Amino acid sequence: MSKLNGLKISLCQMNITSGKPDKNTDYIVGQIESAKERGINVIIFPELCTTGYFLGDEFENESFIRDTVEEHKRIQEATRKGITAVFGTVVRDQQSIGENSYFRLFNTGVVYSDGKYIGRTFKTLMPNYRMFDDERHFHSSRKLAEGLGVPLSELLKPIEVNLKNGKRISLGVTLCEDIWDTNYPAL
């Protein structure tokens, strides 16, 4: 891997509108376009930036999840012509039912680069205290690893990205609580 001299990374804070993936995606796409104009190589958005975080039962609404996943195409398209975007969203497992008797859903960091899907990381540590109720809505990468019979480390590998300037980088994508825990397996 080459040195990262000159790599431009943009961290994008945003006011997320809960339950409005179309509105949030409008903002995300606008920020990606602006970042391209500024010569940014990688732009990073917050956890669940497409949906919002505290949505309760809306995470069990199939049409809401379908609409959210449909918005991913717009983000993917916006990365054409040489930019990498990392964003937080929900990903539905089409094959499995979750513990809540609905579809299995993952709180996910997705990576698109130059118009292509590159990879994703599922959140591992699910907070369930005070107002947080992640285990009710999301399946963790830890549970996924147990179900697949593989070590968790197999699911927590860096995501390799080829940048338009010819450099190759490895992205370690973590989501919120995953980075706070000193015993997190990927650290």
N, C-alpha and C positions, 0 to 999 in steps of 0.2 A: 504494500500500500504506500502511496506517495505521501509526502508531507502535506499538511493541510494549510500551508501558507496561502493567504489570499482567499480562503473559504469564507463566504459571507452567509451568516445565519441570522434569521429574523425570528424573534419570539413575538407572537401576536396575542396580546390580551384582547378580550372582546367582551362586550355586554351581550351575553347569550339570552335570547328570548326563549324561555322554556316552552316546549311543545310546538315550536314553529321551525321545523327543519328547513323549510323553503327560505324563510327570512334569514336564518343563520347562514345558510349556504350562499345566499346573495352576498352577504358580508365577507365570507371566507373567499369566495371567487374574486371579489373586488380586491381583497388584500393580496391574493396570489398574483393578480395582474399588476398591481402596484409594485410588488416585490420583484417581478420580472423586469419592470422598467428600471429599477434601482440596481440591477445586477446581482440580486440575492440568489444564492445557490439552494438554500434549504430554508423553508418557512415552517414554523412549528406552532400549532394551535392547541388550546386546552382540552382537557378531558371532557368528553361528551359535549363538545362544542356544537354539534349538529342538532342535538335534541334538548339540551338542558339536563340538569342533574336530578332535581327533586320532582319527579313526575308521577310517582306513585303508580297507580293502576294503568296509567297511559302506556307504560312499558309492556303491558299485556294486551294492548290493542293492536291486533294484527295489521289493520290498515295503516296505523301510525308508523309501525315498524317498516312496512312495505314502502311507504312514502319516504321515510328517512333513507332507506337503502337506495331508493331511486335517486335521491339527491347526490349520492356518492359519484354517480356518473358525471355530474356537472363539475365536481371537484377534480375528478380524474382528467376530464377534458381541459380544465384550466391549467393543468401542469404541463401541457404540451409546450414545446419549444423551450425546454431546458430548465425546469425548476422542480425541486422535490418538495412535497408537502407532507407533513405528518399531522394527523388530526385525530381527535377523539370522537368516537361514535359508537353506535350499537351494531353488532353483527349477529344475525340469526343463524342458528344451526338448523338447517332444513331437515335433518335426519332424526333429530332427537327431541324428546319432551323433557322440559326442565322439572325441577322438584316442585314447582308451583302448579304442575299439571298443564302448563301452557308450553309453547315452544321454548327451547333452550336459547338464551340470549347471553351475549358476552359484551362487557364493557371493554372496548377495543381501541388500541392505537393503530391506525392504518397509515401505510406509506404508499404514495403514488409518486412517480417520477417520470417526467417526459411523456405524459399521457398513458403510462402503464402502471398496473398494479405491481408493487414490489414485495410487499409483505405486511404482516400484522402481528401484534402482540396482544394477548388477552390479559386483563388485570388479574393479579394473583391474590392479593390480600383484600378481603371484602370487609370494610368497616360495618359494624352493627352495634352502634352506640349512639346515644342522643338521637339526633334526627336521621342518622344514616341507617339504611335498611338494604344494603347492597345484596346480601345473600337471598333476599326475597325475590329479587328481580334478575340477578346475574349469576351465571355459572363461572366459577373461577378456573384459571389455568391449572391450579393445584388439583381440583376435582377432575378436570379433563385428563390430566396426566395419570391420575389414579385409575380412571375408567379405561384408559388406553393401555394401562400396564407399563408405562414408560417413566423414567425419572423426570421430574419437573424440569431439570436442566435441559432436557431435549427440546422443550417448548420455549425456552427463554434464551434463544440464540440471537446474536446481533443480526440486524437486517443489512445486507450488503447493497450499496447503491452506487451506480456509475453516474457521475456527474457529466454535464455537457462539456466541461473543460478537460475531460479525460481523466480526472481524478476518481479514485474509488474510495468510498468511505464506509465505515461500519457504524450503524446507528443502534444504540441500545435504547429501546423504547420502554419507558416505565410509566405507570399511571398512578398518580396521587399517593395513596397509602403504601404502594410498593416501594417507593423511594425513601419513606420515613423509617422503615423497619431495618434495624441493623443486622438482622438475621435473614434478610431477603436473599433468596438463593442466587439471584443474578448479579449481586454486588460483589 
